[in-house]
Amino acid sequence: MTRILVVEDESDIATVLEGDLELEGYEVKVVGDGDAAVRLARGNPFDLILLDVMLPGKDGFEVCRELRRAGLRMPIILLTAKTQEAEKVLGLDLGADDYVTKPFSPKELRARIRAVLRRSEGEVPKVYRFGDVEIDFARCELRRNGKPAELTALEFKLLAAFIRSRGRVLSRNQLLDEVWERGTFVTDRVVDNHINNLRKKIEPHPARPRYLVSVRGLGYRFDG
């Protein structure tokens, strides 16, 4: 499960962030000051840090600088009420990967988090193999036991999203944001139907999935 450290001294905002991110399937730890953030980040493996700029003690810029000087490379997204371009440039120059200006929408923040995590994980490989399946993303081809099997464009996008996040839970909302076009109305049931169709093409026993597994109450995880 992806681990996110939220560094935010405003308790109301911190509580909302924690709840929203946990619903998305992330493991979340919250601290309220810069010194605690540095101690925790240096002693624990986090996949991403949401870092408020205006903090008691060390501010977000100092925290970012200190973590990068310590050699920690996890992605950092700054949360800032500052709108001046110079402040944003400073944060990026200190090693932050992105910034979100307050007030922000939860949907935008979730999208920024996914984008930063994808960049940190790298692109989908041109060819990916698991079990008896080989996927050639450059040619948009899937083979089972060396024999071609047809996938729709949407199914390729689903597979790419799962492979980028292999081993991690993806909620239905995350899949909607990554795979379907913006503004498209899609119900949870439609997502489930596409998952079931994809299982028929990649699983040895689709009714007992081995690779594309359901995580009750959270979403799906790819274990290929």
Secondary structure, 3 states (H helix, E strand, C coil): CCEEEEECCCHHHHHHHHHHHHHCCCEEEEECCHHHHHHHHHHCCCCEEEEECCCCCCCHHHHHHHHHHCCCCCCEEEEECCCCHHHHHHHHHCCCCEEEECCCCHHHHHHHHHHHHHHHHCCCCCEEEECCEEEECCCCEEEECCEEECCCHHHHHHHHHHHHCCCCEECHHHHHHHHCCCCCCCCHHHHHHHHHHHHHHHCCCCCCCCCEEEECCCEEEECC
